[in-house]
């Protein structure tokens, strides 16, 4: 099992794509079952998604329901800190105060977290859990089955 955090892309995704290429090359040589889990900072609409999705399998795409959006998780316990951080990133954090304002209950907007499997495993179900977590990402949960070799 591999776990991976891939740097978020800026306007230039060269570094991220180089790391993803290295992961694809590395996993291609693995014999037996493989599960690769992580925040890949990659949308399923980007061209590089197709490079990962062949030879690997996106468990949510194959066995989940809905869009699979996993970020940002504004239901997590420290969501106010995340909102403050995001406002600072775009340069308006010092102009907005959230002193006692309720947090917006917006759903996650992008899909960047994945569970990939190789041909030795089949995704059976896949779902997201967002509430009551200490992460700004929703938790992606997948059940996978081992394919028998006949």
C-alpha positions, 0 to 999 in steps of 0.5 A, spaced: 500 500 500 502 506 498 500 513 501 502 519 497 501 527 498 502 530 491 504 538 491 498 542 489 499 545 482 500 552 481 499 555 474 505 550 472 503 543 474 510 540 471 513 538 478 506 535 480 506 531 473 513 529 474 512 526 481 505 522 478 509 520 472 514 517 477 509 514 481 506 510 475 512 508 473 514 505 480 507 502 480 507 498 473 513 494 476 509 492 482 507 484 482 501 483 486 495 487 489 496 494 490 492 500 493 495 507 492 491 512 497 492 520 497 491 527 496 493 527 488 492 535 487 489 532 481 482 533 478 479 527 474 478 532 468 485 534 467 489 530 462 494 527 467 488 523 470 487 519 464 495 517 465 494 514 472 487 511 470 490 506 465 493 502 468 490 503 475 483 504 477 480 510 480 475 506 486 470 512 486 469 512 479 468 505 478 464 503 485 462 510 488 456 515 486 456 522 485 461 527 483 466 525 489 468 532 491 473 531 497 475 538 498 475 543 502 471 540 507 468 546 511 464 541 516 471 539 519 472 541 526 477 547 525 474 549 518 474 557 521 482 556 520 481 553 513 477 559 511 482 564 514 488 561 511 484 561 504 482 568 505 490 570 506 492 566 500 488 570 496 490 576 499 483 579 503 484 575 509 486 582 513 480 585 510 474 580 513 473 578 520 469 572 522 469 573 529 462 570 531 460 569 524 457 562 523 461 558 518 458 557 511 455 550 510 458 549 503 459 542 500 466 540 497 467 543 490 473 539 487 475 532 487 483 531 488 483 525 493 483 518 490 484 511 492 487 507 486 488 499 485 491 495 480 488 489 476 489 484 482 483 488 486 476 490 484 473 496 487 466 494 490 464 500 493 466 507 495 464 513 499 465 519 502 465 522 509 466 529 511 463 530 518 466 530 524 473 530 522 480 533 523 481 534 516 480 539 511 479 534 506 473 529 506 475 521 508 474 517 502 473 510 503 473 504 499 472 496 499 476 492 495 476 485 493 481 481 491 481 477 484 482 470 484 487 467 479 484 462 475 
